Amino acid sequence: MKYFILLLFTPYCFAIELPSPSRTLVEEVVAQTPSDPHRYDWRNDSFSLELGVGAISEFNSFRSDSYQLGVMAPVGGGWIMRGTARRVNTFGTGSSSQMALTPYSQSAQPSRYEFVGGVGFALLDGRSQTVLSPRLTDVNHALYVLAGAQYNYFTSKPDEPIPAMHPVYYNWVLETGLRWQIFFPHSLGFGFEWDYSVPFSHAEPDLGSWQRFTGILSWSFAGSP
């Protein structure tokens, strides 16, 4: 006897099969093996192209927006390799404009280009199927832990590009984070990424560390059969 839990999410209805009490653990694992050639597995993709838009949170009064283009490729097991190119634009805010009226300033990174290379590992992953069309809507999802090295390229280094800013220039940065990704079979996917960055060098006064929150759209390409 099979047991199902129906999860209703607009516009999809998901069904999760629960193990039958009469099944042994080995029988359950064998039953869930993706032997169906139509069943999608993100590990078999060749690579994915990605577009992302994010916001950077630094310990100052300035605003930094991030736009990125990247590629991600499975390399075996739950491992992935990834490369990303970003454009970061830094702006003043109302608070920084008020600070400019005083003798004080804050450390911040000016506008720049970022180039990141790194790896990731799927801590958790799974599969969801809709009750309407399992083969067409066989959805994968995964939670990755990420690590990589980031190189920053600053186009110019003026003394004070934005009022009340004390510019700091970090060329090399260690980037770590987490990413939740949803894959549709060999097509569009989306995800959310949180990154925590620490520079390899220090400045005076030092910015320390910062965070980034990014929404990502991706398109995956099928690998060799």
RAGI-V885806 format. One line per field, one symbol per residue. ss: DSSP state (@ for helix, = for strand, . for the rest). psi: psi as a letter, one per 20 degrees, with the letter a starting at -180 (. if undefined). Layout:
# RAGI-V885806
ss: ???
psi: ???
This chain:
# RAGI-V885806
ss: ..=======..=======......@@@@@@@..........@@@=============.....==============..=============..@@@@@@......===...===================.......================...........===....============....============.........==============...
psi: pqpqppooppjqoqpppqqphiqrgghgghhjpmipiipqphhiqgrpqqpqprqpormajrppqppqprqppqjpcjqqqqqppqppppqrrhghhhhiirjrrqpqprqrqpppparrpohqrapqpqignhhhlopqqqoqpqqrppppophqmrhnhppjpopqoohpqppraqpppppqolbqrqrpppqpppqhrqroqqherrqpppppproqpqap.
